[in-house]
Amino acid sequence: MTTDRWITFDCFGTLIDWHAGYRALLTPIAGGRTEELIHAYHALERTLETERPHRLYRDVLTTGLEQAARQIGLAFPPADADVIARGWGELPLYDDVPRALASLRAGGFKIGILTNCDDDLFAHTLERFPRPHPDLVVTAQQVGSYKPDLGHFRQFERMTGVAHGNWVHAACSWFHDIEPARRMGIARVWVDRDRTGDDPAAASHVLPDVQDLAAVAAALAP
């Protein structure tokens, strides 16, 4: 079992500002109904991710957007159904991320990503990351499941041999990440950027952003 200290992240919503990215991609098509379309999409996404056989995330994005547009009665050109997948590399980093990642590395942490994404899509995202890049990335494509299933967490544990006391998970999504991390028995920092009102007791610590994450992670994995 390694003595390395690791912090793992959910990427989209935590490190990448998917809110701004989705709006930028969808507003030219959906106009004033963009927020309604995004809300409908995310409700459908959870259902699509539980279907078997496993759907690649590119398919989830495209099928989910088509279904969301139909659900809200929005005329959406079929040729634009893959607009989010095509523009995936344009989703921006949150401004506080580069400094936070640098502080974590300076504090001795290795950095992992556990993402509900495909390998090829995340390769585009990685182009936006400051160097050095994450030490390990586990995607939904690799494990054949989507969080909150524990596949990502178990794969990461197998690959690294990390002790639970040396592992901190940080994420914005209470549903996809904080609750499964609690089931895994690892320290978890809820980066509550969205102010969802979910139960803060599920987290080891709650932060509004990642500005002070390095100090919190060091205290959780001393």
Protein Blocks (a to p, Z undefined) as FASTA:
>chain_A
ZZbdcddddfbhplpcfklmmmmmmmmmnmmmlmmmmmmmmmmmmmmmmpccdddfklmm
mmmmmmmmmmnopacdfklmmmmmmmmmmpccdfklmmmmmmmmmnopacdddddbdfkl
mmmmmmmpccdddfbdcdfklnopacfbfklmmmmmmmnopafklcccddfblmlmmmmm
mmnopacdddffkonopafklpmbdcfblklmmmmmmmmmZZ
